[in-house]
Amino acid sequence: MTGRGVAADILLGLAVVVVLASSLGVLVMPDVYQKLHFVTPVSLIAPILVAVAVLVQQGYSENAVETWLALLFLVVAGPFLTHATIRAARIRETGDWRLNSNDGAP
């Protein structure tokens, strides 16, 4: 194995550790709002580690460019998807996404 291969394997292993740790966090948290905090590393950190592993293994190639474009899409879309999930959870719990007067709004 080359040094590039070992470095790529280490990065992929770190991505797997991030996903496993986040999955454990999702399993033990009691409500949807706390669980969403543990989804962020899976949707942001793990893909970055995989993209860097592809870059290390392949160098600047068509595969690396496609990987970074997919990563860019994940980084841009992630916050919107999280916001939509939180809003859907709020609607499911209260029937409306807006704060009620008894929710402690200023």
N, C-alpha and C positions, 0 to 999 in steps of 0.2 A: 504494500500500500504506500501511496505517496503521502507527503505532508498535507497536500490539499485534500486528499480523501479522508485523512484522519481529522482534519479541522472541520470538514463538512459533516462527518459522523458525530463529532462532539456537538456541533451546533444543532443537528437534528435530535440528538439525545436531550439537549437542553429544552428544545421545543416540546418533546414528549413529557419531560418533567413538569413543564409549565402547564400543559394540558391536564396531566394527572392531578396536580395540586389544585388547579382550578375546579376540576370535576369533584374533588373531595369537598372543596368549599361550597359548591352548589348543593351537594348532598346534605351537608350539615346545617346550612342556614335555614332559619324557620320561615321566612317570608320572601316573596318575589323581589322586593326592593333590595334586600340584602344579597339575594342570589345573583342579581344583576351585576353587583360589584365583582363577582368572581368570573363573570363571562368576559369581562374586558381583557384580561390577559390572554384568553384563548383567541379572541378576535383581533388582537393587536400585537402582542409580544410574540406569540408563537409564529404567526405568519412572517414577522420580520426576521426571526431566527431562520425560518425555512428559506426565505428569499436570500438571506446572506449566505446560507449553505449552498444554494444553487449558484450564486455568484462566485463563491470560492471554488466550487467544483468545476463549473463550466467556463468561468471567466466572462468577459463581455461578449455574449453571444445572443442569438435570437431567443433562446430559451430564457436567459437571464432577463432580457428586456420584457418578455411576456410575463414573467414572474413579478417583476417590479410594477408593471401596469396593473396586474391583478391585486397586488398589495396596495397600490394607490386607491383602487376602487374600494377595498376593504376599509382603509383609513378614512375615506370620505363618507362611505355609507354607514359605518359603524355607529356613530353618534345618532344619526337619524333613526336607525333601527332600534337603538336602545330607548330613545325618546318615545317612539311609537309603542314599544312594549310596555313602558311605564304608564303611558296614557291608557292603553288597553286594560292594564291591571287596575288602574284607578277607576275606570268606567265600570269594570266588573264588580269592584268592591262597593262603590258609592252610587253608581248610576250616572255619574257626570264626572268629567275630568277637572272641572274648576273647583277651587277651594270653596268650601261652605263657610258660613259665618262661625260655626262651632269648631272649625279646624285650626283656629289660632292665627288666622290671617290678620295682619295689622290693619 
